[in-house]
Amino acid sequence: MNNKDVRISIARKIKDARKEANLNQSQLGSRVFMDKTTICCIETGKSGVSSDRLFDFAKALNKPIIYFLSDIS
């Protein structure tokens, strides 16, 4: 799996977890100190997420970090 595929896989999981938590992009952004536009870019795979930020998403979405990293090889 190349870097773009990994970014897109993580992006989909962030979006799925956000929807499961019944949050809109603005609400999630408030929890991770990002604006809605940045959340949108992350969820579409246009922007990547650093490992530090991924921990912020995991905490905000009440998911273990492995949730976002599973199925990546």
Biopython code that builds the backbone (N, CA, C, O; Angstrom):
import numpy as np
from Bio.PDB.StructureBuilder import StructureBuilder

atoms = [
    (1, "MET", "N", (0.856, -1.169, 0.000)),
    (1, "MET", "CA", (0.000, 0.000, 0.000)),
    (1, "MET", "C", (0.905, 1.237, 0.000)),
    (1, "MET", "O", (1.798, 1.354, 0.839)),
    (2, "ASN", "N", (0.676, 2.149, -0.931)),
    (2, "ASN", "CA", (1.502, 3.353, -0.983)),
    (2, "ASN", "C", (0.962, 4.431, -0.034)),
    (2, "ASN", "O", (-0.096, 4.264, 0.573)),
    (3, "ASN", "N", (1.697, 5.523, 0.082)),
    (3, "ASN", "CA", (1.328, 6.580, 1.023)),
    (3, "ASN", "C", (-0.065, 7.144, 0.770)),
    (3, "ASN", "O", (-0.809, 7.421, 1.710)),
    (4, "LYS", "N", (-0.412, 7.312, -0.495)),
    (4, "LYS", "CA", (-1.725, 7.866, -0.823)),
    (4, "LYS", "C", (-2.830, 6.905, -0.380)),
    (4, "LYS", "O", (-3.852, 7.337, 0.154)),
    (5, "ASP", "N", (-2.630, 5.624, -0.598)),
    (5, "ASP", "CA", (-3.621, 4.628, -0.181)),
    (5, "ASP", "C", (-3.787, 4.612, 1.337)),
    (5, "ASP", "O", (-4.902, 4.489, 1.844)),
    (6, "VAL", "N", (-2.681, 4.738, 2.054)),
    (6, "VAL", "CA", (-2.739, 4.782, 3.519)),
    (6, "VAL", "C", (-3.511, 6.015, 3.967)),
    (6, "VAL", "O", (-4.379, 5.925, 4.836)),
    (7, "ARG", "N", (-3.200, 7.162, 3.381)),
    (7, "ARG", "CA", (-3.881, 8.421, 3.720)),
    (7, "ARG", "C", (-5.386, 8.297, 3.479)),
    (7, "ARG", "O", (-6.184, 8.734, 4.308)),
    (8, "ILE", "N", (-5.770, 7.713, 2.366)),
    (8, "ILE", "CA", (-7.193, 7.568, 2.037)),
    (8, "ILE", "C", (-7.871, 6.584, 2.976)),
    (8, "ILE", "O", (-9.014, 6.806, 3.377)),
    (9, "SER", "N", (-7.202, 5.514, 3.331)),
    (9, "SER", "CA", (-7.762, 4.542, 4.275)),
    (9, "SER", "C", (-8.023, 5.185, 5.634)),
    (9, "SER", "O", (-9.088, 4.996, 6.222)),
    (10, "ILE", "N", (-7.055, 5.942, 6.128)),
    (10, "ILE", "CA", (-7.226, 6.632, 7.409)),
    (10, "ILE", "C", (-8.329, 7.673, 7.296)),
    (10, "ILE", "O", (-9.131, 7.834, 8.216)),
    (11, "ALA", "N", (-8.372, 8.375, 6.179)),
    (11, "ALA", "CA", (-9.400, 9.395, 5.960)),
    (11, "ALA", "C", (-10.806, 8.797, 6.045)),
    (11, "ALA", "O", (-11.692, 9.367, 6.681)),
    (12, "ARG", "N", (-10.999, 7.664, 5.412)),
    (12, "ARG", "CA", (-12.316, 7.006, 5.440)),
    (12, "ARG", "C", (-12.693, 6.596, 6.859)),
    (12, "ARG", "O", (-13.849, 6.721, 7.265)),
    (13, "LYS", "N", (-11.714, 6.110, 7.604)),
    (13, "LYS", "CA", (-11.998, 5.679, 8.974)),
    (13, "LYS", "C", (-12.328, 6.864, 9.870)),
    (13, "LYS", "O", (-13.179, 6.751, 10.753)),
    (14, "ILE", "N", (-11.671, 7.990, 9.658)),
    (14, "ILE", "CA", (-12.004, 9.191, 10.422)),
    (14, "ILE", "C", (-13.434, 9.618, 10.111)),
    (14, "ILE", "O", (-14.206, 9.929, 11.018)),
    (15, "LYS", "N", (-13.779, 9.631, 8.845)),
    (15, "LYS", "CA", (-15.133, 10.031, 8.437)),
    (15, "LYS", "C", (-16.181, 9.060, 9.001)),
    (15, "LYS", "O", (-17.211, 9.489, 9.522)),
    (16, "ASP", "N", (-15.919, 7.774, 8.895)),
    (16, "ASP", "CA", (-16.859, 6.772, 9.422)),
    (16, "ASP", "C", (-17.043, 6.922, 10.933)),
    (16, "ASP", "O", (-18.162, 6.854, 11.440)),
    (17, "ALA", "N", (-15.939, 7.124, 11.640)),
    (17, "ALA", "CA", (-16.010, 7.274, 13.101)),
    (17, "ALA", "C", (-16.743, 8.555, 13.478)),
    (17, "ALA", "O", (-17.493, 8.579, 14.454)),
    (18, "ARG", "N", (-16.529, 9.618, 12.710)),
    (18, "ARG", "CA", (-17.242, 10.886, 12.965)),
    (18, "ARG", "C", (-18.737, 10.699, 12.801)),
    (18, "ARG", "O", (-19.519, 11.153, 13.637)),
    (19, "LYS", "N", (-19.135, 10.039, 11.734)),
    (19, "LYS", "CA", (-20.562, 9.803, 11.501)),
    (19, "LYS", "C", (-21.149, 8.889, 12.572)),
    (19, "LYS", "O", (-22.271, 9.107, 13.029)),
    (20, "GLU", "N", (-20.402, 7.876, 12.968)),
    (20, "GLU", "CA", (-20.857, 6.974, 14.019)),
    (20, "GLU", "C", (-21.071, 7.730, 15.333)),
    (20, "GLU", "O", (-21.964, 7.397, 16.112)),
    (21, "ALA", "N", (-20.246, 8.744, 15.568)),
    (21, "ALA", "CA", (-20.356, 9.556, 16.784)),
    (21, "ALA", "C", (-21.404, 10.654, 16.642)),
    (21, "ALA", "O", (-21.593, 11.456, 17.556)),
    (22, "ASN", "N", (-22.082, 10.692, 15.501)),
    (22, "ASN", "CA", (-23.104, 11.707, 15.223)),
    (22, "ASN", "C", (-22.569, 13.128, 15.355)),
    (22, "ASN", "O", (-23.203, 14.000, 15.949)),
    (23, "LEU", "N", (-21.394, 13.334, 14.788)),
    (23, "LEU", "CA", (-20.774, 14.654, 14.780)),
    (23, "LEU", "C", (-20.694, 15.172, 13.354)),
    (23, "LEU", "O", (-20.496, 14.401, 12.415)),
    (24, "ASN", "N", (-20.849, 16.477, 13.195)),
    (24, "ASN", "CA", (-20.574, 17.050, 11.882)),
    (24, "ASN", "C", (-19.108, 17.479, 11.857)),
    (24, "ASN", "O", (-18.417, 17.388, 12.872)),
    (25, "GLN", "N", (-18.642, 17.936, 10.726)),
    (25, "GLN", "CA", (-17.227, 18.279, 10.601)),
    (25, "GLN", "C", (-16.828, 19.432, 11.521)),
    (25, "GLN", "O", (-15.720, 19.442, 12.056)),
    (26, "SER", "N", (-17.707, 20.384, 11.705)),
    (26, "SER", "CA", (-17.411, 21.507, 12.600)),
    (26, "SER", "C", (-17.267, 21.043, 14.046)),
    (26, "SER", "O", (-16.371, 21.486, 14.765)),
    (27, "GLN", "N", (-18.155, 20.149, 14.463)),
    (27, "GLN", "CA", (-18.093, 19.640, 15.829)),
    (27, "GLN", "C", (-16.808, 18.848, 16.073)),
    (27, "GLN", "O", (-16.167, 18.999, 17.113)),
    (28, "LEU", "N", (-16.440, 18.010, 15.117)),
    (28, "LEU", "CA", (-15.190, 17.272, 15.249)),
    (28, "LEU", "C", (-14.012, 18.241, 15.252)),
    (28, "LEU", "O", (-13.077, 18.094, 16.040)),
    (29, "GLY", "N", (-14.065, 19.213, 14.379)),
    (29, "GLY", "CA", (-13.001, 20.210, 14.326)),
    (29, "GLY", "C", (-12.793, 20.907, 15.661)),
    (29, "GLY", "O", (-11.657, 21.157, 16.065)),
    (30, "SER", "N", (-13.876, 21.217, 16.341)),
    (30, "SER", "CA", (-13.773, 21.850, 17.657)),
    (30, "SER", "C", (-13.054, 20.946, 18.648)),
    (30, "SER", "O", (-12.292, 21.420, 19.492)),
    (31, "ARG", "N", (-13.296, 19.664, 18.545)),
    (31, "ARG", "CA", (-12.679, 18.708, 19.472)),
    (31, "ARG", "C", (-11.191, 18.504, 19.218)),
    (31, "ARG", "O", (-10.437, 18.186, 20.137)),
    (32, "VAL", "N", (-10.773, 18.687, 17.980)),
    (32, "VAL", "CA", (-9.356, 18.480, 17.641)),
    (32, "VAL", "C", (-8.654, 19.789, 17.264)),
    (32, "VAL", "O", (-7.529, 19.775, 16.763)),
    (33, "PHE", "N", (-9.319, 20.909, 17.507)),
    (33, "PHE", "CA", (-8.753, 22.242, 17.273)),
    (33, "PHE", "C", (-8.346, 22.469, 15.823)),
    (33, "PHE", "O", (-7.249, 22.939, 15.522)),
    (34, "MET", "N", (-9.279, 22.116, 14.936)),
    (34, "MET", "CA", (-9.101, 22.346, 13.502)),
    (34, "MET", "C", (-10.397, 22.947, 12.971)),
    (34, "MET", "O", (-11.458, 22.781, 13.572)),
    (35, "ASP", "N", (-10.306, 23.643, 11.846)),
    (35, "ASP", "CA", (-11.535, 24.176, 11.265)),
    (35, "ASP", "C", (-12.189, 23.139, 10.348)),
    (35, "ASP", "O", (-11.586, 22.129, 9.986)),
    (36, "LYS", "N", (-13.428, 23.421, 9.989)),
    (36, "LYS", "CA", (-14.216, 22.493, 9.172)),
    (36, "LYS", "C", (-13.531, 22.195, 7.834)),
    (36, "LYS", "O", (-13.570, 21.062, 7.355)),
    (37, "THR", "N", (-12.914, 23.196, 7.240)),
    (37, "THR", "CA", (-12.250, 23.015, 5.949)),
    (37, "THR", "C", (-11.101, 22.010, 6.054)),
    (37, "THR", "O", (-10.909, 21.180, 5.166)),
    (38, "THR", "N", (-10.351, 22.093, 7.131)),
    (38, "THR", "CA", (-9.243, 21.157, 7.343)),
    (38, "THR", "C", (-9.770, 19.746, 7.547)),
    (38, "THR", "O", (-9.212, 18.789, 7.009)),
    (39, "ILE", "N", (-10.848, 19.610, 8.326)),
    (39, "ILE", "CA", (-11.463, 18.291, 8.537)),
    (39, "ILE", "C", (-11.917, 17.721, 7.195)),
    (39, "ILE", "O", (-11.711, 16.540, 6.916)),
    (40, "CYS", "N", (-12.526, 18.550, 6.378)),
    (40, "CYS", "CA", (-12.985, 18.108, 5.055)),
    (40, "CYS", "C", (-11.805, 17.619, 4.210)),
    (40, "CYS", "O", (-11.901, 16.576, 3.563)),
    (41, "CYS", "N", (-10.707, 18.355, 4.212)),
    (41, "CYS", "CA", (-9.519, 17.954, 3.437)),
    (41, "CYS", "C", (-8.943, 16.639, 3.947)),
    (41, "CYS", "O", (-8.470, 15.819, 3.160)),
    (42, "ILE", "N", (-8.979, 16.438, 5.256)),
    (42, "ILE", "CA", (-8.485, 15.186, 5.829)),
    (42, "ILE", "C", (-9.400, 14.032, 5.431)),
    (42, "ILE", "O", (-8.924, 12.976, 5.014)),
    (43, "GLU", "N", (-10.707, 14.230, 5.558)),
    (43, "GLU", "CA", (-11.659, 13.158, 5.256)),
    (43, "GLU", "C", (-11.693, 12.769, 3.783)),
    (43, "GLU", "O", (-12.065, 11.645, 3.448)),
    (44, "THR", "N", (-11.317, 13.671, 2.919)),
    (44, "THR", "CA", (-11.284, 13.343, 1.490)),
    (44, "THR", "C", (-9.915, 12.838, 1.053)),
    (44, "THR", "O", (-9.736, 12.448, -0.100)),
    (45, "GLY", "N", (-8.954, 12.842, 1.963)),
    (45, "GLY", "CA", (-7.624, 12.356, 1.647)),
    (45, "GLY", "C", (-6.737, 13.388, 0.983)),
    (45, "GLY", "O", (-5.622, 13.068, 0.572)),
    (46, "LYS", "N", (-7.209, 14.624, 0.870)),
    (46, "LYS", "CA", (-6.391, 15.682, 0.272)),
    (46, "LYS", "C", (-5.254, 16.092, 1.198)),
    (46, "LYS", "O", (-4.195, 16.526, 0.745)),
    (47, "SER", "N", (-5.485, 15.950, 2.501)),
    (47, "SER", "CA", (-4.462, 16.253, 3.511)),
    (47, "SER", "C", (-4.259, 15.027, 4.377)),
    (47, "SER", "O", (-5.200, 14.285, 4.660)),
    (48, "GLY", "N", (-3.045, 14.828, 4.786)),
    (48, "GLY", "CA", (-2.740, 13.718, 5.676)),
    (48, "GLY", "C", (-2.846, 14.142, 7.136)),
    (48, "GLY", "O", (-3.079, 15.310, 7.448)),
    (49, "VAL", "N", (-2.671, 13.172, 8.014)),
    (49, "VAL", "CA", (-2.742, 13.416, 9.450)),
    (49, "VAL", "C", (-1.451, 12.899, 10.076)),
    (49, "VAL", "O", (-1.049, 11.761, 9.838)),
    (50, "SER", "N", (-0.810, 13.739, 10.873)),
    (50, "SER", "CA", (0.395, 13.294, 11.573)),
    (50, "SER", "C", (0.000, 12.296, 12.655)),
    (50, "SER", "O", (-1.166, 12.210, 13.040)),
    (51, "SER", "N", (0.971, 11.554, 13.134)),
    (51, "SER", "CA", (0.677, 10.575, 14.185)),
    (51, "SER", "C", (0.162, 11.265, 15.447)),
    (51, "SER", "O", (-0.729, 10.739, 16.114)),
    (52, "ASP", "N", (0.707, 12.427, 15.782)),
    (52, "ASP", "CA", (0.214, 13.165, 16.954)),
    (52, "ASP", "C", (-1.251, 13.547, 16.775)),
    (52, "ASP", "O", (-2.055, 13.404, 17.697)),
    (53, "ARG", "N", (-1.584, 14.023, 15.609)),
    (53, "ARG", "CA", (-2.966, 14.425, 15.336)),
    (53, "ARG", "C", (-3.893, 13.216, 15.296)),
    (53, "ARG", "O", (-5.058, 13.316, 15.683)),
    (54, "LEU", "N", (-3.395, 12.093, 14.838)),
    (54, "LEU", "CA", (-4.213, 10.888, 14.798)),
    (54, "LEU", "C", (-4.623, 10.482, 16.216)),
    (54, "LEU", "O", (-5.739, 10.006, 16.427)),
    (55, "PHE", "N", (-3.738, 10.665, 17.175)),
    (55, "PHE", "CA", (-4.093, 10.414, 18.574)),
    (55, "PHE", "C", (-5.197, 11.359, 19.033)),
    (55, "PHE", "O", (-6.080, 10.960, 19.794)),
    (56, "ASP", "N", (-5.152, 12.617, 18.573)),
    (56, "ASP", "CA", (-6.220, 13.573, 18.904)),
    (56, "ASP", "C", (-7.557, 13.109, 18.348)),
    (56, "ASP", "O", (-8.581, 13.186, 19.027)),
    (57, "PHE", "N", (-7.545, 12.625, 17.105)),
    (57, "PHE", "CA", (-8.774, 12.111, 16.496)),
    (57, "PHE", "C", (-9.283, 10.890, 17.253)),
    (57, "PHE", "O", (-10.480, 10.770, 17.511)),
    (58, "ALA", "N", (-8.388, 10.000, 17.603)),
    (58, "ALA", "CA", (-8.792, 8.790, 18.339)),
    (58, "ALA", "C", (-9.471, 9.168, 19.652)),
    (58, "ALA", "O", (-10.515, 8.615, 19.999)),
    (59, "LYS", "N", (-8.890, 10.090, 20.362)),
    (59, "LYS", "CA", (-9.471, 10.520, 21.638)),
    (59, "LYS", "C", (-10.816, 11.204, 21.415)),
    (59, "LYS", "O", (-11.784, 10.906, 22.115)),
    (60, "ALA", "N", (-10.888, 12.111, 20.454)),
    (60, "ALA", "CA", (-12.121, 12.856, 20.181)),
    (60, "ALA", "C", (-13.254, 11.944, 19.721)),
    (60, "ALA", "O", (-14.426, 12.217, 19.983)),
    (61, "LEU", "N", (-12.900, 10.868, 19.038)),
    (61, "LEU", "CA", (-13.909, 9.963, 18.484)),
    (61, "LEU", "C", (-14.087, 8.698, 19.317)),
    (61, "LEU", "O", (-14.832, 7.791, 18.945)),
    (62, "ASN", "N", (-13.393, 8.653, 20.444)),
    (62, "ASN", "CA", (-13.507, 7.530, 21.385)),
    (62, "ASN", "C", (-13.212, 6.187, 20.699)),
    (62, "ASN", "O", (-13.947, 5.210, 20.850)),
    (63, "LYS", "N", (-12.120, 6.180, 19.949)),
    (63, "LYS", "CA", (-11.677, 4.979, 19.240)),
    (63, "LYS", "C", (-10.233, 4.685, 19.634)),
    (63, "LYS", "O", (-9.462, 5.612, 19.881)),
    (64, "PRO", "N", (-9.857, 3.412, 19.696)),
    (64, "PRO", "CA", (-8.443, 3.102, 19.913)),
    (64, "PRO", "C", (-7.657, 3.467, 18.649)),
    (64, "PRO", "O", (-8.189, 3.410, 17.541)),
    (65, "ILE", "N", (-6.429, 3.830, 18.821)),
    (65, "ILE", "CA", (-5.602, 4.238, 17.688)),
    (65, "ILE", "C", (-5.515, 3.135, 16.632)),
    (65, "ILE", "O", (-5.411, 3.423, 15.440)),
    (66, "ILE", "N", (-5.558, 1.897, 17.061)),
    (66, "ILE", "CA", (-5.464, 0.784, 16.115)),
    (66, "ILE", "C", (-6.649, 0.761, 15.145)),
    (66, "ILE", "O", (-6.529, 0.235, 14.039)),
    (67, "TYR", "N", (-7.772, 1.318, 15.543)),
    (67, "TYR", "CA", (-8.939, 1.404, 14.647)),
    (67, "TYR", "C", (-8.547, 2.083, 13.333)),
    (67, "TYR", "O", (-8.950, 1.647, 12.255)),
    (68, "PHE", "N", (-7.761, 3.149, 13.436)),
    (68, "PHE", "CA", (-7.385, 3.923, 12.245)),
    (68, "PHE", "C", (-6.250, 3.275, 11.456)),
    (68, "PHE", "O", (-6.080, 3.547, 10.268)),
    (69, "LEU", "N", (-5.478, 2.421, 12.118)),
    (69, "LEU", "CA", (-4.313, 1.833, 11.484)),
    (69, "LEU", "C", (-4.502, 0.391, 11.030)),
    (69, "LEU", "O", (-3.646, -0.167, 10.342)),
    (70, "SER", "N", (-5.621, -0.208, 11.416)),
    (70, "SER", "CA", (-5.856, -1.596, 11.016)),
    (70, "SER", "C", (-6.096, -1.674, 9.499)),
    (70, "SER", "O", (-6.546, -0.713, 8.876)),
    (71, "ASP", "N", (-5.793, -2.803, 8.946)),
    (71, "ASP", "CA", (-5.958, -3.068, 7.514)),
    (71, "ASP", "C", (-4.992, -2.266, 6.639)),
    (71, "ASP", "O", (-5.201, -2.143, 5.432)),
    (72, "ILE", "N", (-3.950, -1.728, 7.242)),
    (72, "ILE", "CA", (-2.925, -1.012, 6.466)),
    (72, "ILE", "C", (-1.682, -1.893, 6.446)),
    (72, "ILE", "O", (-1.140, -2.256, 7.490)),
    (73, "SER", "N", (-1.251, -2.221, 5.252)),
    (73, "SER", "CA", (-0.035, -3.049, 5.164)),
    (73, "SER", "C", (0.867, -2.545, 4.080)),
    (73, "SER", "O", (1.937, -3.112, 3.854)),
]
sb = StructureBuilder()
sb.init_structure("model")
sb.init_model(0)
sb.init_chain("A")
sb.init_seg("    ")
for serial, (resi, resn, name, xyz) in enumerate(atoms, 1):
    if name == "N":
        sb.init_residue(resn, " ", resi, " ")
    sb.init_atom(name, np.array(xyz, "f"), 0.0, 1.0, " ", f" {name:<3s}", serial, name[0])
structure = sb.get_structure()
